[in-house]
Amino acid sequence: MAATGSASWQPQKEGLKEIYGLLEQQISPSSSADKSQIWQQLQHYSQFPDFNNYLVFILARAEGKSVEIRQTAGLLLKNILRTAYKLMAPAHQQYMKSELLPSVGAADKHIRSTVGTIVTVVVQLGGI
């Protein structure tokens, strides 16, 4: 998960696939995976500077993926931002804003609601 500039940031396919898989296992009621182990892996990934970009990308752009996975990515992002937003590199903050604002008008009401909650947290912590 390499950090790059805000507008040019693109997820690595391997990282995206792995994070998506973890989110899928985390919410799956039939998953035999240990939920605490999955949570620990997600917490480990949250130490990477661009992990939040992956979550934003999944929420805002993974339109072929389930709404539940996208919403889970958004809720995890919201919780991380409460403590980490001010510590994020400005380029990552800008990427997040550039992806979230258009998603306020997403077709799915659950995605719109989740994005609205995240935007509220961002405004509370960083201003407009």
Summary of the structure (lengths in Angstrom):
residues: 128
radius of gyration: 13.8
end to end distance: 27.9
largest distance: 42.7
contacts: 375
relative contact order: 0.16
helix: 70%
strand: 0%
